[in-house]
Amino acid sequence: MAAEPSTGQDERAEVERLRARVDELERELAERTAKAEAAVAAAQDRSYWLDRTQVDLNSVMRRPAARAAFEALLATAKALRAVKRRLG
């Protein structure tokens, strides 16, 4: 029984398609890794400043007045960043 002539071409095409898919998945993995590393770095930066200023966020959030003050501070910082973006 003779093999079909297109079988070899089909296999090569399938291998090329799979290689292209692997390349695509590797690029996607690299992008996700970069985003995850950036998120970890940002979280470490925030926690560094909480540690450095010796702020115990858990204890702050347990007190209603302190929580309100903290939320006001965050709102002010957010508003300042918005103004900076509009000006810059």
Beta strands, then each sheet from edge to edge (+ up, - down):
end
